[in-house]
């Protein structure tokens, strides 16, 4: 038997999911690279497609004993944390313009025991002196949606995930261009 309070909580979760809210927000976590990451509405839900970035950086850094890596626009910290877990000699920084995202990333780094090797910094791209480099790798999955594409995104993305982590501007490459110049 399920208590009425539990049934009510379950009904509320079903209603929220029916409104398009991502399951990861409902349960508070999402798996990425076989690691569990805490998520909330201040960060994008980590996606399996992004795991390819982690694989590529692991390949690039395999022969470097202590690679220095910065993850720009870290969100949950999924990329930085996965890299830290799989590259035990790596020193990392993880930046995000959203202070709330940096809190989530820091928590995920602590959760996976790599917080001592990841400096989580709230700043725009590489604007903070603490992330000035030099870096062996600058990795990022920045916003790349064009302004006019936002309305056509799936409802679970459009209405629930942070717009600033999705939309780059009129052409979709504004953040990439700024990051390339900063790098």
Secondary structure, DSSP 8 states (H G I E B T S, - for coil): ---HHHHHHHHHHHHHHHTT--HHHHHTEEEETTEEEE--TTS----GGGHHHHHHHHHHHTT-TT-EEEEET-TTSHHHHHHHHH-TT-EEEEEES-HHHHHHHHHHHHHTT-GGGEEEEESSTT-SGGG----SEEEE----EEGGGGGGS-HHHHTTS-GGGTEEESSS-HHHHHHHHH-
